[in-house]
Amino acid sequence: PKIAFFPPNLQFSPGQRMVLVACGPFTPSDGVAFEPLSDLLDVVARDRPDVCILLGPFLDAKHEQVESCQLLSSFSDVFQLCLRTIIEGTRSSGCQLVLVPSLRDVSHDFVYPQPPFPCPDLPKEDRA
């Protein structure tokens, strides 16, 4: 998939487009295994939207394990795992991804307006 970190620079040919929009958090309240995200990625693989817009929080500051400091990895590491899951889960669909941070994303600056996510080390073919 092509990934755009808000604001997106997407280019399409004319015609009808399917856009899937989903808002986090993408974890259950009792863990950070990203099961809801995996379910969403199954929908993306099945429906093959042209664009998938995901709004944070990706790792919610209000999550019980975050608030009580029970995570076994850093916030950044958990977010990178989430990002890899999204990339791998959407790669076969060919959709373009737009990731929009939330003020409650613990791995991102909590200021308004939200700056874009820093662009991680993605393969060149995955960058928008």
MOPAC internal coordinates of N, CA, C and O (Angstrom, degrees):
PM7 1SCF
backbone

  N    0.0000 0     0.00 0     0.00 0    0    0    0
  C    1.4459 1     0.00 0     0.00 0    1    0    0
  C    1.5120 1   110.64 1     0.00 0    2    1    0
  O    1.2310 1   120.59 1   -26.66 1    3    2    1
  N    1.2911 1   116.48 1   153.34 1    3    2    1
  C    1.4561 1   121.55 1   171.15 1    5    3    2
  C    1.5237 1   107.02 1   -88.28 1    6    5    3
  O    1.2310 1   120.10 1   -43.83 1    7    6    5
  N    1.3138 1   117.42 1   136.17 1    7    6    5
  C    1.4505 1   120.98 1  -177.16 1    9    7    6
  C    1.5106 1   109.61 1  -116.69 1   10    9    7
  O    1.2310 1   120.64 1   -50.28 1   11   10    9
  N    1.3145 1   116.38 1   129.72 1   11   10    9
  C    1.4562 1   122.27 1   175.50 1   13   11   10
  C    1.5120 1   107.59 1  -115.75 1   14   13   11
  O    1.2310 1   120.78 1   -46.63 1   15   14   13
  N    1.2806 1   116.12 1   133.37 1   15   14   13
  C    1.4497 1   120.97 1   174.41 1   17   15   14
  C    1.5141 1   106.15 1  -100.90 1   18   17   15
  O    1.2310 1   120.30 1   -61.30 1   19   18   17
  N    1.3219 1   117.04 1   118.70 1   19   18   17
  C    1.4548 1   125.10 1  -171.32 1   21   19   18
  C    1.5146 1   110.98 1   -38.65 1   22   21   19
  O    1.2310 1   117.78 1   -46.40 1   23   22   21
  N    1.3150 1   121.83 1   133.60 1   23   22   21
  C    1.4582 1   126.83 1     2.25 1   25   23   22
  C    1.5170 1   111.04 1   -81.66 1   26   25   23
  O    1.2310 1   120.51 1   -40.39 1   27   26   25
  N    1.3422 1   116.64 1   139.61 1   27   26   25
  C    1.4566 1   120.15 1  -175.60 1   29   27   26
  C    1.5174 1   112.92 1   -76.32 1   30   29   27
  O    1.2310 1   121.38 1   -27.23 1   31   30   29
  N    1.2964 1   114.97 1   152.77 1   31   30   29
  C    1.4648 1   122.27 1   174.89 1   33   31   30
  C    1.5325 1   106.25 1  -123.14 1   34   33   31
  O    1.2310 1   121.19 1  -111.67 1   35   34   33
  N    1.3458 1   115.32 1    68.33 1   35   34   33
  C    1.4535 1   120.81 1  -174.84 1   37   35   34
  C    1.5169 1   110.40 1   -92.46 1   38   37   35
  O    1.2310 1   120.59 1   -37.80 1   39   38   37
  N    1.3185 1   116.48 1   142.20 1   39   38   37
  C    1.4568 1   121.21 1   177.74 1   41   39   38
  C    1.5198 1   108.58 1  -128.34 1   42   41   39
  O    1.2310 1   120.74 1   -48.44 1   43   42   41
  N    1.3260 1   116.19 1   131.56 1   43   42   41
  C    1.4527 1   122.36 1  -179.10 1   45   43   42
  C    1.5102 1   109.94 1  -132.88 1   46   45   43
  O    1.2310 1   121.48 1   -26.34 1   47   46   45
  N    1.3209 1   114.78 1   153.66 1   47   46   45
  C    1.4570 1   119.49 1   169.78 1   49   47   46
  C    1.5316 1   107.15 1   -79.82 1   50   49   47
  O    1.2310 1   119.89 1   -20.73 1   51   50   49
  N    1.3323 1   117.82 1   159.27 1   51   50   49
  C    1.4683 1   120.48 1  -178.86 1   53   51   50
  C    1.5267 1   111.09 1   -61.24 1   54   53   51
  O    1.2310 1   121.05 1   -29.54 1   55   54   53
  N    1.3209 1   115.60 1   150.46 1   55   54   53
  C    1.4609 1   120.43 1   177.49 1   57   55   54
  C    1.5096 1   111.52 1   135.84 1   58   57   55
  O    1.2310 1   121.59 1    -2.06 1   59   58   57
  N    1.3095 1   114.56 1   177.94 1   59   58   57
  C    1.4595 1   120.84 1  -178.66 1   61   59   58
  C    1.5265 1   110.66 1   -73.04 1   62   61   59
  O    1.2310 1   120.53 1   -38.21 1   63   62   61
  N    1.3333 1   116.59 1   141.79 1   63   62   61
  C    1.4607 1   122.70 1  -179.41 1   65   63   62
  C    1.5233 1   110.34 1  -128.44 1   66   65   63
  O    1.2310 1   120.81 1   -33.95 1   67   66   65
  N    1.3110 1   116.05 1   146.05 1   67   66   65
  C    1.4526 1   121.13 1   172.82 1   69   67   66
  C    1.5268 1   107.93 1  -105.22 1   70   69   67
  O    1.2310 1   121.05 1   -53.09 1   71   70   69
  N    1.3234 1   115.60 1   126.91 1   71   70   69
  C    1.4588 1   121.57 1  -179.76 1   73   71   70
  C    1.5217 1   108.05 1  -121.06 1   74   73   71
  O    1.2310 1   120.71 1   -51.48 1   75   74   73
  N    1.3205 1   116.25 1   128.52 1   75   74   73
  C    1.4496 1   122.21 1   175.44 1   77   75   74
  C    1.5231 1   107.24 1  -108.62 1   78   77   75
  O    1.2310 1   120.38 1   -50.48 1   79   78   77
  N    1.3329 1   116.89 1   129.52 1   79   78   77
  C    1.4578 1   121.87 1   179.65 1   81   79   78
  C    1.5263 1   107.93 1  -123.31 1   82   81   79
  O    1.2310 1   120.50 1   -47.99 1   83   82   81
  N    1.3269 1   116.64 1   132.01 1   83   82   81
  C    1.4658 1   121.14 1   178.24 1   85   83   82
  C    1.5202 1   108.67 1  -140.49 1   86   85   83
  O    1.2310 1   121.59 1   -33.29 1   87   86   85
  N    1.3174 1   114.56 1   146.71 1   87   86   85
  C    1.4628 1   121.50 1  -178.21 1   89   87   86
  C    1.5234 1   109.68 1  -120.13 1   90   89   87
  O    1.2310 1   120.96 1   -43.35 1   91   90   89
  N    1.3392 1   115.76 1   136.65 1   91   90   89
  C    1.4531 1   121.40 1   178.08 1   93   91   90
  C    1.5121 1   111.70 1   -74.49 1   94   93   91
  O    1.2310 1   119.78 1    -0.24 1   95   94   93
  N    1.3023 1   118.02 1   179.76 1   95   94   93
  C    1.4578 1   125.62 1    10.72 1   97   95   94
  C    1.5250 1   112.56 1   -74.68 1   98   97   95
  O    1.2310 1   121.53 1   -27.14 1   99   98   97
  N    1.3241 1   114.67 1   152.86 1   99   98   97
  C    1.4550 1   122.02 1  -176.24 1  101   99   98
  C    1.5219 1   112.17 1  -106.81 1  102  101   99
  O    1.2310 1   120.36 1  -160.28 1  103  102  101
  N    1.3236 1   116.92 1    19.72 1  103  102  101
  C    1.4611 1   122.17 1   177.73 1  105  103  102
  C    1.5238 1   108.89 1  -123.83 1  106  105  103
  O    1.2310 1   120.25 1   -27.24 1  107  106  105
  N    1.3364 1   117.14 1   152.76 1  107  106  105
  C    1.4644 1   118.43 1   173.10 1  109  107  106
  C    1.5264 1   109.22 1   -72.86 1  110  109  107
  O    1.2310 1   120.72 1   -16.20 1  111  110  109
  N    1.3225 1   116.23 1   163.80 1  111  110  109
  C    1.4690 1   119.41 1  -177.40 1  113  111  110
  C    1.5228 1   112.94 1   -69.99 1  114  113  111
  O    1.2310 1   119.90 1   161.98 1  115  114  113
  N    1.3372 1   117.80 1   -18.02 1  115  114  113
  C    1.4650 1   119.98 1  -176.23 1  117  115  114
  C    1.5260 1   114.44 1  -104.48 1  118  117  115
  O    1.2310 1   119.59 1  -167.96 1  119  118  117
  N    1.3278 1   118.38 1    12.04 1  119  118  117
  C    1.4596 1   120.42 1   179.21 1  121  119  118
  C    1.5092 1   111.22 1  -175.89 1  122  121  119
  O    1.2310 1   120.92 1    -5.88 1  123  122  121
  N    1.3187 1   115.84 1   174.12 1  123  122  121
  C    1.4641 1   120.51 1   179.51 1  125  123  122
  C    1.5298 1   110.70 1  -120.91 1  126  125  123
  O    1.2310 1   120.83 1  -138.03 1  127  126  125
  N    1.3302 1   116.01 1    41.97 1  127  126  125
  C    1.4584 1   120.59 1  -177.76 1  129  127  126
  C    1.5234 1   112.87 1   -87.98 1  130  129  127
  O    1.2310 1   119.42 1   176.88 1  131  130  129
  N    1.3152 1   118.71 1    -3.12 1  131  130  129
  C    1.4682 1   123.93 1   175.85 1  133  131  130
  C    1.5305 1   113.01 1    60.94 1  134  133  131
  O    1.2310 1   119.76 1  -146.10 1  135  134  133
  N    1.3555 1   118.06 1    33.90 1  135  134  133
  C    1.4624 1   120.28 1   176.54 1  137  135  134
  C    1.5338 1   112.26 1   -60.08 1  138  137  135
  O    1.2310 1   118.94 1   135.25 1  139  138  137
  N    1.3517 1   119.63 1   -44.75 1  139  138  137
  C    1.4693 1   118.68 1   177.55 1  141  139  138
  C    1.5348 1   112.20 1   -59.76 1  142  141  139
  O    1.2310 1   120.40 1   144.79 1  143  142  141
  N    1.3109 1   116.84 1   -35.21 1  143  142  141
  C    1.4622 1   120.51 1   177.68 1  145  143  142
  C    1.5302 1   109.79 1   -66.06 1  146  145  143
  O    1.2310 1   120.02 1   137.85 1  147  146  145
  N    1.3141 1   117.56 1   -42.15 1  147  146  145
  C    1.4675 1   121.05 1   177.99 1  149  147  146
  C    1.5249 1   110.80 1   -61.03 1  150  149  147
  O    1.2310 1   120.54 1   139.17 1  151  150  149
  N    1.3375 1   116.58 1   -40.83 1  151  150  149
  C    1.4689 1   120.13 1   176.99 1  153  151  150
  C    1.5242 1   110.76 1   -62.69 1  154  153  151
  O    1.2310 1   120.50 1   138.35 1  155  154  153
  N    1.3318 1   116.65 1   -41.65 1  155  154  153
  C    1.4607 1   120.88 1   177.90 1  157  155  154
  C    1.5261 1   110.89 1   -63.41 1  158  157  155
  O    1.2310 1   120.29 1   138.68 1  159  158  157
  N    1.3147 1   117.05 1   -41.32 1  159  158  157
  C    1.4631 1   120.55 1  -179.84 1  161  159  158
  C    1.5337 1   111.42 1   -65.71 1  162  161  159
  O    1.2310 1   120.16 1   150.44 1  163  162  161
  N    1.3350 1   117.30 1   -29.56 1  163  162  161
  C    1.4686 1   120.39 1   173.26 1  165  163  162
  C    1.5299 1   110.25 1   -63.85 1  166  165  163
  O    1.2310 1   120.52 1   140.54 1  167  166  165
  N    1.3275 1   116.61 1   -39.46 1  167  166  165
  C    1.4690 1   121.20 1   177.76 1  169  167  166
  C    1.5283 1   109.91 1   -65.71 1  170  169  167
  O    1.2310 1   120.16 1   138.01 1  171  170  169
  N    1.3268 1   117.30 1   -41.99 1  171  170  169
  C    1.4652 1   121.02 1   178.03 1  173  171  170
  C    1.5258 1   110.06 1   -61.05 1  174  173  171
  O    1.2310 1   120.16 1   135.85 1  175  174  173
  N    1.3272 1   117.29 1   -44.15 1  175  174  173
  C    1.4648 1   120.90 1  -179.92 1  177  175  174
  C    1.5295 1   110.98 1   -64.75 1  178  177  175
  O    1.2310 1   120.65 1   142.76 1  179  178  177
  N    1.3140 1   116.37 1   -37.24 1  179  178  177
  C    1.4637 1   120.22 1  -178.50 1  181  179  178
  C    1.5324 1   111.87 1   -74.57 1  182  181  179
  O    1.2310 1   120.23 1   133.01 1  183  182  181
  N    1.3525 1   117.17 1   -46.99 1  183  182  181
  C    1.4680 1   121.50 1  -172.88 1  185  183  182
  C    1.5253 1   113.96 1   -88.54 1  186  185  183
  O    1.2310 1   120.49 1   160.86 1  187  186  185
  N    1.3354 1   116.66 1   -19.14 1  187  186  185
  C    1.4653 1   123.21 1   176.61 1  189  187  186
  C    1.5378 1   113.45 1    50.14 1  190  189  187
  O    1.2310 1   120.04 1  -119.38 1  191  190  189
  N    1.3405 1   117.53 1    60.62 1  191  190  189
  C    1.4667 1   118.71 1   178.49 1  193  191  190
  C    1.5276 1   110.54 1   -67.64 1  194  193  191
  O    1.2310 1   120.88 1   -21.85 1  195  194  193
  N    1.3396 1   115.93 1   158.15 1  195  194  193
  C    1.4626 1   120.55 1   175.93 1  197  195  194
  C    1.5242 1   110.70 1   -73.20 1  198  197  195
  O    1.2310 1   121.09 1   143.49 1  199  198  197
  N    1.3381 1   115.51 1   -36.51 1  199  198  197
  C    1.4659 1   121.99 1  -179.24 1  201  199  198
  C    1.5149 1   108.32 1  -133.91 1  202  201  199
  O    1.2310 1   120.80 1   -42.19 1  203  202  201
  N    1.3159 1   116.08 1   137.81 1  203  202  201
  C    1.4620 1   122.25 1   174.91 1  205  203  202
  C    1.5286 1   107.21 1  -123.10 1  206  205  203
  O    1.2310 1   120.79 1   -66.46 1  207  206  205
  N    1.3325 1   116.10 1   113.54 1  207  206  205
  C    1.4649 1   121.76 1  -179.66 1  209  207  206
  C    1.5240 1   107.62 1  -102.78 1  210  209  207
  O    1.2310 1   120.85 1   -62.73 1  211  210  209
  N    1.3186 1   115.98 1   117.27 1  211  210  209
  C    1.4631 1   121.50 1   179.32 1  213  211  210
  C    1.5159 1   109.11 1  -112.47 1  214  213  211
  O    1.2310 1   121.28 1   -58.23 1  215  214  213
  N    1.3280 1   115.16 1   121.77 1  215  214  213
  C    1.4541 1   121.60 1   178.98 1  217  215  214
  C    1.5243 1   108.75 1  -103.96 1  218  217  215
  O    1.2310 1   120.44 1   -45.02 1  219  218  217
  N    1.3206 1   116.77 1   134.98 1  219  218  217
  C    1.4507 1   120.85 1   179.94 1  221  219  218
  C    1.5130 1   111.83 1   -67.30 1  222  221  219
  O    1.2310 1   120.34 1    -0.35 1  223  222  221
  N    1.3150 1   116.95 1   179.65 1  223  222  221
  C    1.4534 1   125.19 1    12.60 1  225  223  222
  C    1.5284 1   112.93 1   -80.38 1  226  225  223
  O    1.2310 1   121.77 1   -38.81 1  227  226  225
  N    1.3186 1   114.22 1   141.19 1  227  226  225
  C    1.4598 1   121.11 1   176.17 1  229  227  226
  C    1.5270 1   109.26 1   -86.65 1  230  229  227
  O    1.2310 1   119.84 1   139.26 1  231  230  229
  N    1.3100 1   117.91 1   -40.74 1  231  230  229
  C    1.4619 1   123.58 1   168.48 1  233  231  230
  C    1.5236 1   106.03 1  -128.57 1  234  233  231
  O    1.2310 1   121.18 1   -75.50 1  235  234  233
  N    1.3255 1   115.35 1   104.50 1  235  234  233
  C    1.4588 1   123.48 1  -168.81 1  237  235  234
  C    1.5331 1   112.74 1   -75.33 1  238  237  235
  O    1.2310 1   120.92 1   -50.64 1  239  238  237
  N    1.3160 1   115.85 1   129.36 1  239  238  237
  C    1.4679 1   121.36 1   177.26 1  241  239  238
  C    1.5257 1   111.80 1   -61.89 1  242  241  239
  O    1.2310 1   120.22 1   157.20 1  243  242  241
  N    1.3279 1   117.18 1   -22.80 1  243  242  241
  C    1.4698 1   121.33 1  -179.47 1  245  243  242
  C    1.5311 1   112.58 1   -90.70 1  246  245  243
  O    1.2310 1   120.10 1  -178.17 1  247  246  245
  N    1.3352 1   117.42 1     1.83 1  247  246  245
  C    1.4626 1   120.50 1   179.22 1  249  247  246
  C    1.5219 1   109.01 1   -66.46 1  250  249  247
  O    1.2310 1   120.59 1   -40.75 1  251  250  249
  N    1.3245 1   116.48 1   139.25 1  251  250  249
  C    1.4640 1   122.19 1  -176.73 1  253  251  250
  C    1.5253 1   112.65 1   -55.04 1  254  253  251
  O    1.2310 1   119.84 1   136.34 1  255  254  253
  N    1.3371 1   117.91 1   -43.66 1  255  254  253
  C    1.4596 1   120.52 1  -178.16 1  257  255  254
  C    1.5241 1   112.07 1   -72.69 1  258  257  255
  O    1.2310 1   120.09 1   153.57 1  259  258  257
  N    1.3097 1   117.44 1   -26.43 1  259  258  257
  C    1.4691 1   120.45 1   175.87 1  261  259  258
  C    1.5179 1   109.39 1   -73.94 1  262  261  259
  O    1.2310 1   120.70 1   131.61 1  263  262  261
  N    1.3369 1   116.27 1   -48.39 1  263  262  261
  C    1.4641 1   120.15 1  -178.71 1  265  263  262
  C    1.5204 1   112.65 1   -61.87 1  266  265  263
  O    1.2310 1   120.17 1   146.40 1  267  266  265
  N    1.3391 1   117.28 1   -33.60 1  267  266  265
  C    1.4605 1   120.35 1  -177.96 1  269  267  266
  C    1.5306 1   112.37 1   -96.86 1  270  269  267
  O    1.2310 1   120.13 1  -169.61 1  271  270  269
  N    1.3331 1   117.36 1    10.39 1  271  270  269
  C    1.4712 1   123.10 1   177.41 1  273  271  270
  C    1.5308 1   112.42 1    54.60 1  274  273  271
  O    1.2310 1   120.24 1  -135.01 1  275  274  273
  N    1.3229 1   117.14 1    44.99 1  275  274  273
  C    1.4637 1   121.95 1  -179.17 1  277  275  274
  C    1.5238 1   113.25 1  -101.17 1  278  277  275
  O    1.2310 1   119.81 1  -176.00 1  279  278  277
  N    1.3250 1   117.96 1     4.00 1  279  278  277
  C    1.4617 1   119.72 1   178.89 1  281  279  278
  C    1.5246 1   109.90 1   -71.40 1  282  281  279
  O    1.2310 1   120.64 1   -35.18 1  283  282  281
  N    1.3116 1   116.38 1   144.82 1  283  282  281
  C    1.4602 1   121.20 1  -179.56 1  285  283  282
  C    1.5255 1   112.20 1   -90.18 1  286  285  283
  O    1.2310 1   120.36 1   171.57 1  287  286  285
  N    1.3330 1   116.92 1    -8.43 1  287  286  285
  C    1.4618 1   122.59 1   179.05 1  289  287  286
  C    1.5182 1   109.16 1  -128.61 1  290  289  287
  O    1.2310 1   120.91 1   -12.04 1  291  290  289
  N    1.3238 1   115.86 1   167.96 1  291  290  289
  C    1.4625 1   119.98 1   177.72 1  293  291  290
  C    1.5257 1   109.62 1   -70.88 1  294  293  291
  O    1.2310 1   120.62 1   -19.66 1  295  294  293
  N    1.3260 1   116.41 1   160.34 1  295  294  293
  C    1.4616 1   121.28 1   177.18 1  297  295  294
  C    1.5240 1   110.30 1   -56.41 1  298  297  295
  O    1.2310 1   121.06 1   136.90 1  299  298  297
  N    1.3153 1   115.59 1   -43.10 1  299  298  297
  C    1.4581 1   120.57 1  -179.26 1  301  299  298
  C    1.5274 1   111.18 1   -61.89 1  302  301  299
  O    1.2310 1   120.18 1   137.58 1  303  302  301
  N    1.3265 1   117.27 1   -42.42 1  303  302  301
  C    1.4652 1   120.88 1   179.72 1  305  303  302
  C    1.5285 1   111.57 1   -64.59 1  306  305  303
  O    1.2310 1   120.61 1   139.65 1  307  306  305
  N    1.3337 1   116.45 1   -40.35 1  307  306  305
  C    1.4681 1   120.14 1   178.89 1  309  307  306
  C    1.5244 1   109.69 1   -66.60 1  310  309  307
  O    1.2310 1   120.07 1   139.46 1  311  310  309
  N    1.3370 1   117.47 1   -40.54 1  311  310  309
  C    1.4632 1   120.09 1   177.60 1  313  311  310
  C    1.5300 1   110.81 1   -64.70 1  314  313  311
  O    1.2310 1   119.92 1   138.50 1  315  314  313
  N    1.3200 1   117.77 1   -41.50 1  315  314  313
  C    1.4673 1   120.67 1   178.31 1  317  315  314
  C    1.5253 1   110.72 1   -61.71 1  318  317  315
  O    1.2310 1   120.03 1   141.60 1  319  318  317
  N    1.3329 1   117.54 1   -38.40 1  319  318  317
  C    1.4563 1   121.55 1   175.62 1  321  319  318
  C    1.5283 1   109.98 1   -62.44 1  322  321  319
  O    1.2310 1   120.43 1   135.89 1  323  322  321
  N    1.3204 1   116.78 1   -44.11 1  323  322  321
  C    1.4649 1   122.15 1   177.50 1  325  323  322
  C    1.5282 1   109.84 1   -59.96 1  326  325  323
  O    1.2310 1   120.36 1   133.75 1  327  326  325
  N    1.3191 1   116.92 1   -46.25 1  327  326  325
  C    1.4581 1   121.66 1  -179.04 1  329  327  326
  C    1.5281 1   111.12 1   -63.14 1  330  329  327
  O    1.2310 1   120.09 1   136.39 1  331  330  329
  N    1.3330 1   117.43 1   -43.61 1  331  330  329
  C    1.4749 1   120.61 1   177.65 1  333  331  330
  C    1.5263 1   110.77 1   -62.04 1  334  333  331
  O    1.2310 1   120.79 1   140.39 1  335  334  333
  N    1.3402 1   116.09 1   -39.61 1  335  334  333
  C    1.4660 1   120.82 1   177.81 1  337  335  334
  C    1.5252 1   110.36 1   -61.05 1  338  337  335
  O    1.2310 1   120.35 1   136.49 1  339  338  337
  N    1.3327 1   116.94 1   -43.51 1  339  338  337
  C    1.4648 1   121.44 1   179.40 1  341  339  338
  C    1.5242 1   110.29 1   -64.42 1  342  341  339
  O    1.2310 1   120.29 1   133.11 1  343  342  341
  N    1.3058 1   117.04 1   -46.89 1  343  342  341
  C    1.4754 1   120.92 1  -177.69 1  345  343  342
  C    1.5238 1   110.63 1   -62.05 1  346  345  343
  O    1.2310 1   120.54 1   130.36 1  347  346  345
  N    1.3189 1   116.57 1   -49.64 1  347  346  345
  C    1.4609 1   119.87 1  -178.26 1  349  347  346
  C    1.5259 1   111.23 1   -67.70 1  350  349  347
  O    1.2310 1   120.23 1   144.62 1  351  350  349
  N    1.3235 1   117.17 1   -35.38 1  351  350  349
  C    1.4556 1   120.99 1  -178.58 1  353  351  350
  C    1.5101 1   114.39 1   -73.66 1  354  353  351
  O    1.2310 1   120.02 1   162.93 1  355  354  353
  N    1.3307 1   117.56 1   -17.07 1  355  354  353
  C    1.4643 1   120.77 1  -179.25 1  357  355  354
  C    1.5229 1   112.89 1  -112.89 1  358  357  355
  O    1.2310 1   120.13 1   174.38 1  359  358  357
  N    1.3050 1   117.36 1    -5.62 1  359  358  357
  C    1.4671 1   120.88 1  -175.23 1  361  359  358
  C    1.5301 1   112.19 1   -55.19 1  362  361  359
  O    1.2310 1   119.74 1   134.20 1  363  362  361
  N    1.3237 1   118.09 1   -45.80 1  363  362  361
  C    1.4653 1   120.67 1  -176.23 1  365  363  362
  C    1.5279 1   112.83 1   -71.78 1  366  365  363
  O    1.2310 1   119.89 1   160.75 1  367  366  365
  N    1.3299 1   117.81 1   -19.25 1  367  366  365
  C    1.4679 1   120.16 1  -177.35 1  369  367  366
  C    1.5252 1   112.24 1   -78.06 1  370  369  367
  O    1.2310 1   120.46 1   157.16 1  371  370  369
  N    1.3352 1   116.73 1   -22.84 1  371  370  369
  C    1.4552 1   120.44 1  -178.91 1  373  371  370
  C    1.5120 1   114.29 1    74.44 1  374  373  371
  O    1.2310 1   119.70 1  -170.97 1  375  374  373
  N    1.3271 1   118.19 1     9.03 1  375  374  373
  C    1.4651 1   120.20 1  -178.42 1  377  375  374
  C    1.5301 1   110.71 1   -76.82 1  378  377  375
  O    1.2310 1   121.50 1   -20.93 1  379  378  377
  N    1.3207 1   114.73 1   159.07 1  379  378  377
  C    1.4566 1   120.36 1   173.15 1  381  379  378
  C    1.5201 1   107.04 1   -93.82 1  382  381  379
  O    1.2310 1   120.79 1   -45.39 1  383  382  381
  N    1.3192 1   116.10 1   134.61 1  383  382  381
  C    1.4665 1   121.88 1  -179.20 1  385  383  382
  C    1.5175 1   110.15 1  -100.72 1  386  385  383
  O    1.2310 1   121.30 1   -39.79 1  387  386  385
  N    1.3306 1   115.12 1   140.21 1  387  386  385
  C    1.4583 1   121.92 1   170.84 1  389  387  386
  C    1.5236 1   105.78 1  -125.85 1  390  389  387
  O    1.2310 1   120.55 1   -60.77 1  391  390  389
  N    1.3191 1   116.55 1   119.23 1  391  390  389
  C    1.4642 1   121.75 1   179.99 1  393  391  390
  C    1.5181 1   108.72 1  -107.22 1  394  393  391
  O    1.2310 1   120.82 1   -56.89 1  395  394  393
  N    1.3277 1   116.04 1   123.11 1  395  394  393
  C    1.4578 1   121.63 1  -177.82 1  397  395  394
  C    1.5251 1   108.25 1  -116.41 1  398  397  395
  O    1.2310 1   119.82 1   -59.32 1  399  398  397
  N    1.3311 1   117.95 1   120.68 1  399  398  397
  C    1.4676 1   119.85 1  -178.43 1  401  399  398
  C    1.5228 1   112.22 1   -70.70 1  402  401  399
  O    1.2310 1   121.72 1   -17.93 1  403  402  401
  N    1.3159 1   114.31 1   162.07 1  403  402  401
  C    1.4621 1   122.94 1   176.12 1  405  403  402
  C    1.5233 1   108.65 1  -115.41 1  406  405  403
  O    1.2310 1   120.80 1   -23.39 1  407  406  405
  N    1.3120 1   116.08 1   156.61 1  407  406  405
  C    1.4645 1   119.42 1   174.27 1  409  407  406
  C    1.5260 1   111.07 1   -63.70 1  410  409  407
  O    1.2310 1   120.10 1   161.75 1  411  410  409
  N    1.3426 1   117.41 1   -18.25 1  411  410  409
  C    1.4662 1   121.06 1  -179.44 1  413  411  410
  C    1.5196 1   113.26 1   -97.28 1  414  413  411
  O    1.2310 1   118.94 1  -172.28 1  415  414  413
  N    1.3180 1   119.62 1     7.72 1  415  414  413
  C    1.4651 1   121.83 1   175.42 1  417  415  414
  C    1.5221 1   109.27 1   -74.33 1  418  417  415
  O    1.2310 1   120.54 1   -61.71 1  419  418  417
  N    1.3361 1   116.57 1   118.29 1  419  418  417
  C    1.4653 1   119.10 1  -177.01 1  421  419  418
  C    1.5231 1   112.79 1   -73.03 1  422  421  419
  O    1.2310 1   120.10 1   160.14 1  423  422  421
  N    1.3120 1   117.41 1   -19.86 1  423  422  421
  C    1.4614 1   119.49 1  -178.71 1  425  423  422
  C    1.5222 1   112.24 1   -94.42 1  426  425  423
  O    1.2310 1   120.55 1  -164.61 1  427  426  425
  N    1.3364 1   116.55 1    15.39 1  427  426  425
  C    1.4588 1   121.35 1  -176.12 1  429  427  426
  C    1.5251 1   109.47 1  -138.53 1  430  429  427
  O    1.2310 1   120.62 1   -23.80 1  431  430  429
  N    1.3322 1   116.42 1   156.20 1  431  430  429
  C    1.4622 1   120.60 1   177.94 1  433  431  430
  C    1.5230 1   110.29 1   -62.60 1  434  433  431
  O    1.2310 1   120.26 1   -47.23 1  435  434  433
  N    1.3236 1   117.10 1   132.77 1  435  434  433
  C    1.4578 1   120.38 1  -179.29 1  437  435  434
  C    1.5297 1   110.07 1  -100.04 1  438  437  435
  O    1.2310 1   121.64 1  -112.22 1  439  438  437
  N    1.3123 1   114.46 1    67.78 1  439  438  437
  C    1.4585 1   122.09 1   177.41 1  441  439  438
  C    1.5261 1   107.51 1  -124.53 1  442  441  439
  O    1.2310 1   121.01 1   -18.81 1  443  442  441
  N    1.3173 1   115.68 1   161.19 1  443  442  441
  C    1.4576 1   119.87 1   177.17 1  445  443  442
  C    1.5096 1   108.35 1  -123.59 1  446  445  443
  O    1.2310 1   118.59 1   -47.05 1  447  446  445
  N    1.3064 1   120.29 1   132.95 1  447  446  445
  C    1.4590 1   126.42 1     0.71 1  449  447  446
  C    1.5210 1   110.78 1   -73.37 1  450  449  447
  O    1.2310 1   121.44 1   -25.84 1  451  450  449
  N    1.3228 1   114.85 1   154.16 1  451  450  449
  C    1.4575 1   121.49 1  -177.64 1  453  451  450
  C    1.5183 1   110.73 1   -70.49 1  454  453  451
  O    1.2310 1   120.08 1   -53.25 1  455  454  453
  N    1.3270 1   117.45 1   126.75 1  455  454  453
  C    1.4674 1   118.85 1   172.82 1  457  455  454
  C    1.5296 1   109.09 1   -75.29 1  458  457  455
  O    1.2310 1   119.91 1   -16.96 1  459  458  457
  N    1.3307 1   117.77 1   163.04 1  459  458  457
  C    1.4612 1   119.60 1   177.58 1  461  459  458
  C    1.5255 1   111.04 1   -65.07 1  462  461  459
  O    1.2310 1   121.23 1   -23.01 1  463  462  461
  N    1.3280 1   115.26 1   156.99 1  463  462  461
  C    1.4584 1   119.05 1   172.04 1  465  463  462
  C    1.5187 1   107.94 1   -62.81 1  466  465  463
  O    1.2310 1   120.15 1   -35.32 1  467  466  465
  N    1.3319 1   117.31 1   144.68 1  467  466  465
  C    1.4652 1   117.32 1   172.29 1  469  467  466
  C    1.5202 1   108.44 1   -63.53 1  470  469  467
  O    1.2310 1   120.71 1   -38.06 1  471  470  469
  N    1.2981 1   116.25 1   141.94 1  471  470  469
  C    1.4611 1   121.02 1  -177.95 1  473  471  470
  C    1.5272 1   108.39 1   -77.00 1  474  473  471
  O    1.2310 1   120.05 1   -67.29 1  475  474  473
  N    1.3294 1   117.51 1   112.71 1  475  474  473
  C    1.4696 1   119.41 1  -179.09 1  477  475  474
  C    1.5218 1   110.63 1   -73.11 1  478  477  475
  O    1.2310 1   121.28 1    -0.86 1  479  478  477
  N    1.3069 1   115.15 1   179.14 1  479  478  477
  C    1.4606 1   121.09 1   179.16 1  481  479  478
  C    1.5270 1   109.61 1   -75.04 1  482  481  479
  O    1.2310 1   121.31 1   -96.54 1  483  482  481
  N    1.3264 1   115.09 1    83.46 1  483  482  481
  C    1.4617 1   120.67 1   178.92 1  485  483  482
  C    1.5101 1   109.48 1   -99.05 1  486  485  483
  O    1.2310 1   120.51 1   -30.85 1  487  486  485
  N    1.3323 1   116.64 1   149.15 1  487  486  485
  C    1.4602 1   118.30 1   172.55 1  489  487  486
  C    1.5229 1   109.52 1   -59.00 1  490  489  487
  O    1.2310 1   120.32 1   -32.26 1  491  490  489
  N    1.3067 1   116.99 1   147.74 1  491  490  489
  C    1.4645 1   122.02 1  -176.06 1  493  491  490
  C    1.5256 1   112.08 1   -55.09 1  494  493  491
  O    1.2310 1   119.91 1   142.99 1  495  494  493
  N    1.3240 1   117.79 1   -37.01 1  495  494  493
  C    1.4694 1   120.37 1  -178.22 1  497  495  494
  C    1.5198 1   112.54 1   -68.65 1  498  497  495
  O    1.2310 1   119.17 1   163.87 1  499  498  497
  N    1.3403 1   119.19 1   -16.13 1  499  498  497
  C    1.4574 1   122.57 1   179.72 1  501  499  498
  C    1.5248 1   113.26 1   -93.16 1  502  501  499
  O    1.2310 1   119.85 1   173.48 1  503  502  501
  N    1.3118 1   117.88 1    -6.52 1  503  502  501
  C    1.4768 1   120.55 1  -178.43 1  505  503  502
  C    1.5158 1   110.85 1   -89.00 1  506  505  503
  O    1.2310 1   121.57 1   -41.03 1  507  506  505
  N    1.3473 1   114.61 1   138.97 1  507  506  505
  C    1.4751 1   119.15 1   178.15 1  509  507  506
  C    1.5144 1   109.50 1   -84.90 1  510  509  507
  O    1.2310 1   120.10 1   180.00 1  511  510  509

